[in-house]
Amino acid sequence: MKKLLLGIVMLLAATLLTGCPPVDENVELLYSGSIKDNESYTYAPIIESYEAFSELGYPINLMESYFESNILYSKEMIYQTGVDLLGISKFKEEGNTLEIYINDDGSEVGQSFGKYLMVFTIKREVYERVENIEIIDQTEGQATSDILLLHSSSSGIDETITWIDDQSTYDTFGYPFELEDTFFNQYSLYTYVFMNNNLGTDIYAFTAYDIYGETLYLQCNEHSELVLDAFGNYTMVFAIPRTIVNEIEDVSVSLSESSVLVFDESMTISTIHHTFLLTFDVSEHNDFMIYFTSETMENITNVSIKLYDEETHEEITLNPFSDFYGFYQTLNVGSYIMSINIVTAEDFVVFDYLASFYI
């Protein structure tokens, strides 16, 4: 007992001598909740003074003295409506970056989406010694992504349209989730429907996106085992910021993670998915060639292939072979990503590819 008391006294003394606040006080969550249409505020990622804070109209009350030892960091996103749905799981300083990890509380929420705001307070001494602040999203739906997956299911939507840009069109099609009236001021809905060999809900999750050339690539993967082994239509609805929509000409959805392109060996792909992403590196200036063959090639109406420089994201024109599906180009040293889209009337796709460098 005496040893325990001595340990407590020594710990308290060390804390008083160093003057360091408990770690948990370095970063705290002040607000986490939806912003209703009738609530008006001006968004600012970093707020360092009371004067700046008082002009924004945030739904929290703070005294002027609060900013003597703290700053505010805020994150705005589209998420399910409610209060305290997202919280901090942990935070840490990694090099010159303060990483704040957020997750959801696992509670059941309705299918209503709108603007969601998180406001963090960070000790000024911590803010001044780091160069970057990064939100690490550990939520299942990737809440902090610029693009959000609102619906992923083989049921719930009877009639779809690829793009929805306004409230009246949205109301016409009766999608099974609610959106705030101001949603379409900043976002458009993109709907992707495909034939799948499993039925269910949340079979596919949205993991990442990138823009190559003028095409927006939405990366998804299969993550649910609660499925019905049957064929049917599967629908995914994405909320895409208008700033991104204005930059692109096309959208491509990949339902499996990118894989490495295999060289000098015939590779067979058997899948129900029609879009693939393949990556490869070129270690020296070389001529690249790839071509496709299939016993059922007569059922494939088109093979669309696009090649991008992974560093610049610029598209590289591929020259086609005559009489069969083949492409070639001279490539510089670097990393590349290739998008292959197979257009066919068949539900299941089987084909081979052979890639090589040639002199």
N, C-alpha and C positions, 0 to 999 in steps of 0.2 A: 504493500500500500504506500509506504514511504517512497519507494522508487517511482511509483506512478505519479505521485504528487510532485516529486522533484522534476520528473520529465515535463510535466505540464508547466511548472514554473519556468523552466529553462526555455521552453518553446515560446511562452509569452514574452519573456525577456528578449529573446532573439528577434521577435516580431517588432517590439517597441524600439530596439536599438537600430534596426535596419530601416524602420519607417516604411516598409513595403506593404501595400494593401494586399489583402487576400487575392489570389489569382482570379477567383470568380468575379471580382469587381472590375477587372480590366475591361471586359466586354459584357454588356447586358442588353437584353431585348426590352425596349420601351413600349413598342406597339407592334401588333401583328393582327391584321384584319382587313376585311373588304372595305372598299370606299364606295358608298352609294352614289347614285347619279345626282342627288341633291346636295352632296357634299363637295365643296370646291377647295382645291389646294393647288399649289405650284410645287412640282417635284424638283428636288435638288439632291444629288447623291451625297454630297458632303456639306455639312453645315457647321461652321466654326465659331459663329458669334450669335448672341441673342438677337441682334438687329436683323441678321439674315433670317433667323428662325421665325421671328415675329411677323415677317412679311409673307411667309409661305402658307399659313393657314393649316398646319398639320393638326390632326385630332388629338393632340397631347398638350398638357400645360407644364411649363417649366419656368423657373425663376431666372433672372438675369445672372445671378451668381453661379448658376449651374455650369455655365460655359467657361468659368475660370479654370476648371480642372477636367472638363469633358468636351468632346465634340460629338456630333451625330453623323451616323452613316446610314443611308436609307437605300432600299431596293424596291423597285416597283415591278409588278408582273401581272399576268393574267392567271387567275387561279380560282378554285371553287370558292363560293361566297361563304363567309362566316367569320368568326373572331377566334383568334388563338389557335388556328389550324396548323400553323407552322411555328416551330421553335428552334432554339439553339441546342444542338447535341454536344458540341465541344468547340473550342477554338485553340489555335496555337500559332506561334510565330515560327515561320519556316524561312530562314534566311532573312531577306528584306521584306517578306510578305506576311501580312496577318491573314490567316485563313480562318474563316468563320463557317462552321458546318451547320447546316440546317436540315431538319427533317419534319415529317408530319407526325401528328400524335396518334394516328391509326384510327381515329374516330370515324364513324359513318357520316358522310355528308351528302347533301343533295346534288343533283345534276344541274347546278346553276353556276355560271362562271361570270366573273367580272374583274375589275381592277382590284389588286391586292397589294397592300403596302406593309413593309417591314422597316422599322426604325430601330437602329442599334445605337447605344451609347458606348463610346470608347474613351478610355482615359487619355488625356492629352499627351502624357509622357509616352504612352505606347504609340499613339498616332504619329508623334514626331520622330520616333526612331525607326519606323517602317516606311517603305517607299510605295508599297501596294497593299490594297485590301481586296481579298478575293472571297466570294461566297461559294462554298463547296456544297452543291445540291445533292443531298442524300434521299430526297423524296422519290417515290416510285415513278411519278409522272414528270420528273425534272421540272419543277415549278419555275425555276429562275431562267429557263431557256427562253430566248426570244420567241421561239415557236413552241406551241403547246399542243399536245394530242388531247382532244376533247372527247373523242368517241372511238372505241376499238371493239367491234363486236360483229357477229354474224346475224344479229337481230336488232330491232328497235327502229330501223329506218326503212320504210317501204319504197320511197321514191327519192332519188338523189339528183343533184346537179353538181358539176365539177367545181365551179366558183360561186360563192355568195359574197356580194360586196355591200349589201344594204339590208335593212331590217325588214322591208316588205317581202323581198325574195326569201329571206330566212323564215318568215312567218308562213309563207305559202307551202313550204316543204315540210314543216312540222318536225324538225329534228328533236330528239328526245332529251334536250337540255336547254336551260334558259340562259339568255344573255342579257346583260344590262343594255339599256337603250343607246348608250354612248359607245358600245363595243365596236361598232363598225366605223367609228371615227378614226380608229387606229389599226384595226385588223380586218382581214378578209378570211373567209373559210375556204379551205381546199378539201374536197372529198375524193378519196381514192377507193374504188371498188374493184375487187378481184375475186377470181374463183379460188377457193381454198379447200384443202383436203381434210380440214378439221373445222368443226363448228363450236362456238362458245363465245365468251366475252373476255377481253383483255388477253387474248392469245399473243398479240404482238404489242410490244412497247416501243415508244419512240426514244432513241438513244442519242442522236446527234444530227447535225446538219452542216452543209457546207455549200458554197456557191462556186462552181467551176464554169468558166466561160459565162454563158447566159442561162445556165441551168441550175436550179436549186435541187440539191440531192438531199432527200430525207432518209436518214439511216434508221432502220428499225430491226428488231430481232425478236425471235420467238422466246417467250419466257414463262408461259403457263402450261401446266400439265393437266389442267381441268378442262378437257376437250371432249367433244363427241366425234368419233371417227366416221365422218360423213362429208360428202362434197356439198358445197354451197357458196353463195356470195358472202364475202366478208367486207365490211366497210370501216374505213378509218377517216376521221375528220380532224383536220389540223387548223389551228388558228395561226395565221401568218401575218406579221406586221406589214402594213402597207408600204413602209420604207423598203422592205425586202421585195415585195411584189413588184414595185416600180423598177427594180434592178434586173429582173429576170424575164425570160421569154418562155421558159418551160419548167416543169416540175417532174422529177423522177424519184420514185419511192423504191428503195431496196429493202427487202424483207429478211435479209441475212447479212451478217457482217462481211466486210471486204476480206478477200483472201489473196494469197500471193500467187501471181502468175507463174505457172510451171513451164520451163523451157525444154525443148528438144525431147518431148515425150507427149504422145497423144493422150489427152485427158478427156474423160467422159463426164458430162454433167447431166444428171437426171433429176428434174425438179418440176414443181408446179409453178414456181416463180419465174418471171420472164425478164427480170432486170438483175444484173450482177455487177459487182465492183471488184476489179482485180488490180493489184499494185505490183510494181516491179522497179528495180534499180538498173541503171546503165552505168557501168564502171569506166567505159571508154567509148569514144565516138564510134558509132556502129550503125549498121543497117538492120532494122527491125522488121519482122514479118509475122503475121498471124493469119491462119485461115481455118474455116469451119467446114466440117463434113457431118453427114448424118444419113442413116438408112431411111429416115423419114423426112429428108430435106424437102421433099415435094409438099409437105404439110406446113413448112415454114415459109411465110410470104415475104419476110424481110428480116435482115440482120442489121441493126443499127449500132454502130460502134463509134465511141468518141474517146479521144485520148487527150489527157491534160498534163501539163507540167505541174507537179504537186507544190512547187514553191511559188510560182507566179499565178497558178490557177487558170492560166490561159490555155485555150484549146489548140491542139496541134492537128493540122489537116492530115488525114491518112489517105493514101492513094489506093484505089481499089484494083484488085486483079480482075481480069476479064473472065467470063464464063463460070466463075464459082465465087463463093463468099470468101474473099481473101483481101488483106490490106497490108501495105508496107510503107515505111518512112525511114529516113535517116535521122537518128536521134543523138543528141549531145549527152554528155555525162550529167546524170541527175536522177531524181526520183519521179515516177510517173504513176498515174492512176487511170484506169480504163473502165469505161462504162459500156456494158454490152446489153442491148435490149433485143429480145427475140419476139418477133410478131408472128403469131400463129393462131389458127382457129382451134387448135387442140388445147385441152386443159393441161395436159402433161407434156413437158418438153424434154427430149433426149437428143443431145448432140455432142460432137467431139470438137476439140480445138487443138491446134498444134502451133506453138509459138517458137520462134528461133531467131538468132542473129545470123546474118549471112554476109559474105564478102563479095 
